[in-house]
Amino acid sequence: MTRVWQWNRPVTVREVLEDIQRDRSIAYTTVMTVLDNLHQKGWVRREAEGRAYRYEAVSTRAAYAAALMNDSWSQSDNPAAALVAFFGMMSPEQREALTDAVRMVQGPENPPSAPPPENPANPPESAESGESGDTEEPADARNAGNPEIPGTENLGTENQGKPANRPPAQNTEGGR
């Protein structure tokens, strides 16, 4: 799928083959079989062109990624906690991209809501006490025990100081 998305137009088996062969050796029949499998699964559509087919992705890579995230999120028994954990795994660049995406979805007529007021029970540390209050803490620690997010009671308590467990990246080539 990666190669089909990269071309961003209907492609032949030969074009995909030549593209892949710049990186590694692969047989024509292997590429043909993979594209046929993708067609049977509904990931690509094809149109006959002479004795060959031209294959085109049914959806964009971004739409595919969004569908995967939505499917995974909807299968969670606690979607809010799953989102909190997911946001905690994000890099600063990914969080910035998320913020930009939320702004785009909300549009100019629906500006983002104001940040919630400070929690008087947990005021930020002042500079006078030797703590700056500006230290970055993991999202799971920030949301630990947040009563507005069910299932976050234990977040941030068991893995503090340990790297987040991240699932391995999925390979989108070869049948996906």
Backbone as JSON, one array per atom type, in Angstrom:
{
  "sequence": "MTRVWQWNRPVTVREVLEDIQRDRSIAYTTVMTVLDNLHQKGWVRREAEGRAYRYEAVSTRAAYAAALMNDSWSQSDNPAAALVAFFGMMSPEQREALTDAVRMVQGPENPPSAPPPENPANPPESAESGESGDTEEPADARNAGNPEIPGTENLGTENQGKPANRPPAQNTEGGR",
  "N": [[0.82, -1.2, 0.0], [1.98, 1.19, 0.7], [3.6, 1.92, -1.49], [1.66, 2.29, -3.5], [0.22, 4.43, -2.42], [2.27, 6.33, -2.45], [2.65, 6.86, -5.17], [0.29, 8.11, -5.84], [-1.61, 8.01, -7.85], [-3.32, 6.0, -10.34], [-1.61, 2.93, -10.76], [0.51, 0.54, -12.46], [1.36, -2.96, -12.17], [3.95, -3.31, -13.11], [5.07, -0.72, -12.77], [5.08, -0.46, -9.97], [6.68, -2.63, -9.34], [9.18, -1.89, -10.55], [9.72, 0.35, -9.01], [10.02, -0.75, -6.4], [12.17, -2.43, -6.91], [14.33, -0.74, -6.95], [15.18, -0.67, -4.39], [15.34, -3.32, -3.49], [15.52, -6.78, -4.54], [12.82, -8.3, -6.19], [10.15, -10.38, -7.29], [8.1, -10.13, -10.23], [5.69, -11.54, -10.17], [5.21, -11.68, -7.45], [4.64, -9.02, -6.71], [2.37, -8.67, -8.3], [0.63, -10.56, -7.15], [0.35, -9.52, -4.54], [-0.87, -7.03, -5.08], [-3.23, -7.97, -6.25], [-4.34, -9.32, -4.05], [-4.75, -7.1, -2.36], [-6.69, -5.82, -3.85], [-8.78, -7.71, -3.73], [-9.34, -7.53, -1.02], [-10.43, -5.06, -0.92], [-8.95, -2.75, -0.69], [-7.71, -1.51, -2.78], [-8.76, -0.34, -6.0], [-9.23, -1.52, -9.36], [-8.61, -1.06, -12.83], [-8.94, -2.32, -16.07], [-6.36, -2.11, -18.46], [-5.52, -2.54, -21.49], [-3.74, -5.5, -21.55], [-3.15, -5.44, -18.93], [-3.64, -4.29, -15.52], [-4.56, -1.24, -13.9], [-3.95, -0.04, -10.73], [-5.47, 1.57, -7.96], [-5.5, 3.34, -4.91], [-8.14, 2.97, -2.57], [-8.68, 4.62, -0.43], [-7.11, 7.45, 1.18], [-3.82, 7.53, 2.66], [-3.86, 8.89, 5.08], [-6.6, 8.77, 5.76], [-6.83, 6.03, 6.08], [-5.11, 5.59, 8.28], [-6.5, 7.09, 10.19], [-8.86, 5.61, 10.35], [-7.87, 3.22, 11.41], [-6.99, 4.14, 13.95], [-9.44, 5.01, 15.01], [-10.88, 2.6, 15.05], [-9.35, 1.06, 16.85], [-9.56, 2.66, 19.14], [-12.33, 2.64, 19.6], [-12.72, 0.05, 20.39], [-11.84, -0.08, 22.93], [-12.37, -0.64, 26.41], [-12.47, 1.52, 27.99], [-12.57, 4.33, 26.68], [-11.79, 7.04, 27.25], [-9.62, 6.81, 29.05], [-7.93, 5.39, 27.38], [-7.38, 7.34, 25.44], [-6.03, 9.23, 27.03], [-3.75, 7.76, 27.73], [-2.7, 7.38, 25.16], [-2.18, 10.04, 24.35], [-0.19, 10.58, 26.17], [1.91, 9.17, 25.12], [2.69, 10.62, 22.98], [4.93, 12.66, 21.06], [6.29, 16.0, 21.5], [6.01, 17.27, 19.01], [4.02, 15.75, 17.8], [1.89, 16.29, 19.54], [1.57, 18.99, 19.02], [0.76, 18.87, 16.34], [-1.66, 17.57, 16.75], [-3.05, 19.52, 18.21], [-3.23, 21.5, 16.21], [-4.84, 20.1, 14.4], [-7.23, 19.83, 15.86], [-7.97, 22.49, 15.99], [-8.49, 22.94, 13.27], [-10.68, 21.26, 12.83], [-12.57, 22.33, 14.58], [-12.88, 24.88, 13.53], [-13.14, 28.42, 12.64], [-15.49, 29.49, 13.68], [-15.99, 28.1, 15.99], [-14.12, 28.5, 18.38], [-11.42, 27.09, 20.37], [-12.21, 25.98, 23.69], [-11.8, 27.83, 26.74], [-8.95, 27.29, 28.88], [-9.26, 25.04, 31.67], [-10.01, 26.27, 34.98], [-7.46, 26.8, 37.49], [-6.82, 24.18, 39.78], [-7.76, 24.61, 42.98], [-7.14, 22.91, 45.05], [-4.76, 21.76, 44.4], [-2.51, 23.77, 43.98], [-0.13, 25.28, 41.69], [3.38, 24.83, 42.24], [5.29, 27.38, 43.76], [7.86, 29.73, 42.79], [9.17, 30.54, 45.0], [9.32, 28.36, 46.69], [11.29, 26.88, 45.7], [10.59, 25.26, 43.65], [9.69, 25.3, 40.28], [7.27, 24.9, 38.94], [6.95, 24.79, 36.28], [7.77, 22.46, 35.23], [7.78, 19.81, 32.95], [5.54, 17.21, 32.92], [4.64, 13.78, 32.46], [1.74, 13.04, 30.44], [0.09, 11.09, 31.53], [0.63, 11.33, 34.22], [-0.21, 13.93, 34.7], [-2.92, 13.6, 34.43], [-3.59, 11.78, 36.31], [-5.83, 10.31, 38.45], [-7.83, 12.08, 37.71], [-11.01, 13.17, 38.13], [-12.76, 13.76, 36.1], [-12.15, 12.12, 34.03], [-12.95, 9.01, 33.64], [-11.45, 6.02, 34.9], [-8.84, 6.84, 35.13], [-7.7, 6.74, 37.55], [-5.47, 5.25, 38.46], [-3.49, 5.95, 36.74], [-0.21, 6.98, 35.97], [0.9, 6.27, 38.39], [2.11, 3.76, 38.6], [4.15, 3.51, 36.7], [5.9, 5.62, 36.85], [8.67, 7.46, 35.81], [9.51, 5.5, 34.13], [9.93, 4.5, 30.7], [7.24, 4.91, 28.35], [5.23, 2.17, 27.3], [5.2, 1.35, 24.02], [3.37, 0.32, 21.21], [4.65, -1.79, 18.58], [5.58, -0.33, 15.43], [3.41, -0.56, 12.67], [3.83, -2.49, 9.75], [3.1, -1.36, 6.61], [3.42, -2.34, 4.14], [3.3, -5.0, 1.73], [0.69, -6.36, 1.54], [-0.86, -4.87, 3.18]],
  "CA": [[0.0, 0.0, 0.0], [2.84, 2.37, 0.77], [4.0, 2.3, -2.85], [0.49, 2.8, -4.22], [-0.04, 5.77, -1.9], [3.33, 7.24, -2.87], [2.43, 7.24, -6.57], [-0.85, 9.04, -5.8], [-2.35, 7.88, -9.11], [-3.4, 4.58, -10.7], [-0.31, 2.38, -11.15], [0.55, -0.83, -12.94], [2.24, -3.86, -11.44], [5.3, -3.02, -13.59], [5.56, 0.51, -12.14], [5.36, -0.76, -8.56], [7.84, -3.53, -9.37], [10.4, -1.11, -10.81], [9.93, 1.21, -7.85], [10.54, -1.58, -5.31], [13.47, -3.0, -7.29], [15.41, 0.21, -6.65], [15.62, -0.96, -3.02], [15.61, -4.75, -3.28], [15.08, -7.67, -5.61], [11.49, -8.88, -5.96], [9.6, -10.94, -8.52], [6.89, -9.52, -10.8], [4.51, -12.28, -9.7], [4.97, -11.33, -6.04], [3.95, -7.73, -6.7], [1.06, -8.91, -8.88], [-0.17, -11.27, -6.15], [0.03, -8.6, -3.45], [-1.87, -6.07, -5.57], [-4.49, -8.69, -6.41], [-4.87, -9.51, -2.69], [-5.25, -5.81, -1.89], [-7.94, -5.59, -4.58], [-9.81, -8.6, -3.16], [-9.69, -7.03, 0.31], [-11.11, -3.78, -1.06], [-8.06, -1.63, -0.38], [-7.44, -0.84, -4.05], [-9.64, -0.69, -7.12], [-8.41, -1.67, -10.54], [-9.25, -0.94, -14.13], [-8.15, -2.97, -17.12], [-5.72, -1.26, -19.46], [-4.9, -3.54, -22.35], [-3.64, -6.8, -20.88], [-2.74, -5.19, -17.54], [-4.54, -3.5, -14.68], [-4.05, -0.09, -13.16], [-4.46, -0.12, -9.37], [-5.55, 2.86, -7.28], [-5.92, 3.22, -3.51], [-9.53, 3.33, -2.32], [-8.66, 5.76, 0.48], [-5.78, 8.03, 1.39], [-3.08, 6.97, 3.79], [-4.35, 9.57, 6.28], [-7.91, 8.21, 6.09], [-6.58, 4.67, 6.57], [-4.56, 5.71, 9.64], [-7.59, 7.56, 11.05], [-9.78, 4.48, 10.56], [-7.21, 2.31, 12.35], [-7.04, 4.73, 15.29], [-10.83, 4.99, 15.46], [-11.24, 1.21, 15.34], [-8.68, 0.68, 18.1], [-10.12, 3.44, 20.24], [-13.71, 2.22, 19.86], [-12.71, -1.27, 21.01], [-11.39, 0.05, 24.31], [-13.44, -0.66, 27.42], [-12.44, 2.83, 28.62], [-12.01, 5.2, 25.64], [-11.14, 8.23, 27.79], [-8.32, 6.4, 29.57], [-7.1, 5.04, 26.22], [-6.9, 8.6, 24.86], [-5.04, 9.81, 27.94], [-2.52, 6.98, 27.56], [-2.19, 7.67, 23.81], [-1.6, 11.39, 24.36], [1.04, 10.5, 26.95], [2.96, 8.58, 24.27], [2.98, 11.52, 21.86], [6.05, 13.6, 21.14], [5.81, 17.39, 21.44], [5.61, 17.58, 17.64], [2.73, 15.1, 17.56], [0.88, 17.04, 20.28], [1.34, 20.24, 18.28], [-0.05, 18.49, 15.18], [-3.0, 17.29, 17.26], [-3.66, 20.82, 18.51], [-3.57, 22.1, 14.92], [-5.96, 19.35, 13.83], [-8.43, 20.19, 16.61], [-8.34, 23.84, 15.53], [-9.05, 22.83, 11.93], [-11.99, 20.63, 12.95], [-13.47, 23.26, 15.25], [-13.13, 26.0, 12.64], [-13.09, 29.75, 13.28], [-16.73, 29.81, 14.39], [-15.99, 27.39, 17.26], [-12.76, 28.51, 18.94], [-11.24, 26.16, 21.49], [-12.69, 26.5, 24.97], [-10.76, 28.35, 27.63], [-8.41, 26.24, 29.74], [-9.98, 24.95, 32.95], [-9.36, 27.05, 36.06], [-6.51, 26.05, 38.32], [-7.43, 23.41, 40.86], [-7.27, 25.19, 44.23], [-6.63, 21.88, 45.96], [-3.39, 21.46, 43.98], [-1.95, 24.94, 43.3], [1.23, 25.04, 41.2], [4.46, 25.19, 43.16], [5.79, 28.71, 43.47], [9.3, 29.84, 42.66], [9.72, 30.75, 46.33], [9.55, 27.1, 47.38], [12.37, 26.18, 45.02], [10.02, 24.52, 42.54], [9.26, 26.27, 39.29], [5.91, 24.67, 38.48], [6.98, 24.71, 34.82], [8.35, 21.19, 34.79], [6.92, 18.99, 32.09], [5.3, 15.89, 33.45], [3.92, 12.97, 31.48], [0.3, 13.24, 30.4], [-0.6, 10.18, 32.44], [0.78, 11.86, 35.57], [-1.06, 15.12, 34.79], [-4.32, 13.2, 34.49], [-3.78, 10.73, 37.31], [-6.89, 10.59, 39.41], [-8.72, 13.14, 37.24], [-12.38, 12.65, 38.24], [-13.5, 13.99, 34.86], [-11.79, 11.07, 33.09], [-13.06, 7.72, 34.33], [-10.42, 5.03, 34.62], [-7.5, 7.4, 35.23], [-7.32, 6.76, 38.96], [-4.15, 4.67, 38.69], [-2.51, 6.38, 35.74], [0.89, 7.77, 36.47], [1.42, 5.84, 39.68], [2.89, 2.53, 38.56], [5.26, 3.55, 35.76], [6.59, 6.9, 36.86], [10.1, 7.37, 35.58], [9.79, 4.46, 33.15], [9.42, 4.89, 29.39], [5.92, 4.37, 28.01], [5.21, 1.03, 26.39], [4.63, 1.72, 22.74], [3.24, -0.84, 20.33], [5.55, -1.69, 17.44], [5.02, 0.28, 14.23], [2.9, -1.57, 11.75], [4.33, -2.48, 8.39], [1.97, -1.2, 5.72], [3.71, -2.94, 2.85], [3.11, -6.43, 1.64], [-0.61, -6.86, 1.87], [-1.62, -3.95, 4.03]],
  "C": [[0.86, 1.25, 0.0], [3.23, 2.84, -0.64], [2.83, 2.86, -3.64], [0.17, 4.21, -3.74], [1.02, 6.76, -2.38], [3.13, 7.73, -4.31], [1.29, 8.24, -6.68], [-1.59, 9.12, -7.14], [-2.45, 6.39, -9.42], [-2.05, 4.09, -11.24], [-0.45, 0.95, -11.66], [1.47, -1.65, -12.06], [3.69, -3.54, -11.82], [5.87, -1.78, -12.91], [5.93, 0.26, -10.67], [6.6, -1.65, -8.46], [9.14, -2.74, -9.55], [10.73, -0.18, -9.65], [10.56, 0.41, -6.7], [11.93, -2.1, -5.64], [14.62, -2.01, -7.14], [16.0, -0.06, -5.27], [16.04, -2.41, -2.82], [15.08, -5.55, -4.46], [13.73, -8.28, -5.23], [10.94, -9.33, -7.3], [8.32, -10.21, -8.94], [5.65, -10.21, -10.23], [4.2, -11.99, -8.24], [4.2, -10.03, -5.95], [2.53, -7.89, -7.24], [0.13, -9.58, -7.87], [-0.59, -10.34, -5.01], [-1.03, -7.6, -3.9], [-3.23, -6.74, -5.78], [-5.14, -8.93, -5.04], [-5.45, -8.21, -2.13], [-6.57, -5.47, -2.59], [-9.06, -6.45, -4.0], [-10.25, -8.15, -1.78], [-10.39, -5.68, 0.26], [-10.25, -2.57, -0.77], [-7.67, -0.85, -1.63], [-8.53, -1.23, -5.04], [-8.75, -0.81, -8.34], [-9.27, -1.54, -11.79], [-8.33, -1.57, -15.16], [-7.62, -1.91, -18.09], [-4.94, -2.2, -20.37], [-4.92, -4.88, -21.65], [-3.26, -6.66, -19.4], [-3.85, -4.46, -16.79], [-3.8, -2.3, -14.16], [-4.75, -0.12, -11.8], [-4.41, 1.27, -8.73], [-6.07, 2.64, -5.88], [-7.37, 3.69, -3.37], [-9.61, 4.53, -1.38], [-7.23, 6.27, 0.62], [-5.11, 7.35, 2.58], [-3.57, 7.59, 5.1], [-5.7, 9.01, 6.71], [-7.76, 6.79, 6.63], [-6.08, 4.71, 8.01], [-5.65, 6.15, 10.61], [-8.56, 6.42, 11.34], [-9.17, 3.47, 11.53], [-7.28, 2.84, 13.78], [-8.46, 4.67, 15.84], [-11.26, 3.58, 15.84], [-10.62, 0.77, 16.66], [-9.3, 1.38, 19.29], [-11.51, 2.94, 20.6], [-13.77, 0.84, 20.5], [-12.27, -1.24, 22.46], [-12.58, -0.01, 25.26], [-13.48, 0.67, 28.17], [-11.8, 3.81, 27.64], [-11.28, 6.43, 26.18], [-9.74, 7.9, 28.31], [-7.38, 6.02, 28.43], [-6.55, 6.3, 25.57], [-5.83, 9.24, 25.73], [-3.71, 9.07, 27.78], [-1.88, 7.28, 26.2], [-1.53, 9.04, 23.78], [-0.29, 11.4, 25.14], [2.2, 9.92, 26.16], [3.43, 9.54, 23.18], [4.21, 12.39, 22.13], [5.49, 15.01, 21.14], [5.34, 17.77, 20.03], [4.25, 16.97, 17.32], [1.62, 15.84, 18.31], [0.56, 18.35, 19.58], [0.48, 19.96, 17.04], [-1.48, 18.21, 15.6], [-3.73, 18.6, 17.57], [-4.09, 21.52, 17.23], [-4.78, 21.42, 14.3], [-7.26, 19.7, 14.54], [-8.9, 21.57, 16.18], [-9.01, 23.77, 14.16], [-10.46, 22.24, 11.99], [-12.99, 21.6, 13.57], [-13.81, 24.45, 14.37], [-13.15, 27.32, 13.39], [-14.36, 30.09, 14.06], [-16.83, 29.11, 15.75], [-14.59, 27.38, 17.85], [-12.65, 27.55, 20.11], [-11.7, 26.8, 22.79], [-11.51, 26.96, 25.81], [-10.23, 27.21, 28.48], [-9.16, 26.21, 31.06], [-9.26, 25.77, 34.01], [-8.43, 26.15, 36.86], [-7.27, 25.34, 39.43], [-6.9, 23.97, 42.19], [-6.72, 24.15, 45.21], [-5.18, 21.53, 45.64], [-2.78, 22.66, 43.26], [-0.55, 24.63, 42.79], [2.25, 25.51, 42.22], [4.97, 26.58, 42.78], [7.31, 28.68, 43.4], [9.95, 30.0, 44.04], [10.05, 29.43, 47.03], [10.67, 26.3, 46.73], [11.89, 25.34, 43.86], [9.49, 25.53, 41.54], [7.82, 26.09, 38.86], [5.84, 24.53, 36.97], [7.53, 23.38, 34.34], [7.32, 20.41, 34.0], [6.76, 17.63, 32.73], [4.52, 15.09, 32.42], [2.42, 13.18, 31.57], [-0.42, 12.32, 31.37], [-0.48, 10.67, 33.88], [-0.11, 13.1, 35.75], [-2.52, 14.73, 34.99], [-4.59, 12.13, 35.53], [-4.85, 11.18, 38.29], [-7.83, 11.7, 38.99], [-10.14, 12.61, 37.28], [-13.2, 12.86, 36.98], [-13.2, 12.91, 33.81], [-11.84, 9.75, 33.81], [-11.93, 6.78, 33.94], [-9.01, 5.56, 34.72], [-6.98, 7.4, 36.66], [-5.89, 6.29, 39.2], [-3.11, 5.09, 37.67], [-1.42, 7.2, 36.4], [1.48, 7.28, 37.77], [2.34, 4.64, 39.57], [4.13, 2.62, 37.68], [6.01, 4.87, 35.78], [8.08, 6.68, 36.72], [10.48, 6.31, 34.57], [9.28, 4.92, 31.79], [8.07, 4.22, 29.13], [6.08, 3.16, 27.1], [4.52, 1.47, 25.12], [4.51, 0.48, 21.88], [4.19, -0.68, 19.15], [4.83, -1.05, 16.25], [4.54, -0.81, 13.3], [3.49, -1.38, 10.37], [3.14, -2.39, 7.46], [2.25, -1.75, 4.34], [3.33, -4.41, 2.88], [1.76, -6.9, 2.13], [-1.41, -5.97, 2.79], [-1.64, -2.6, 3.4]]
}
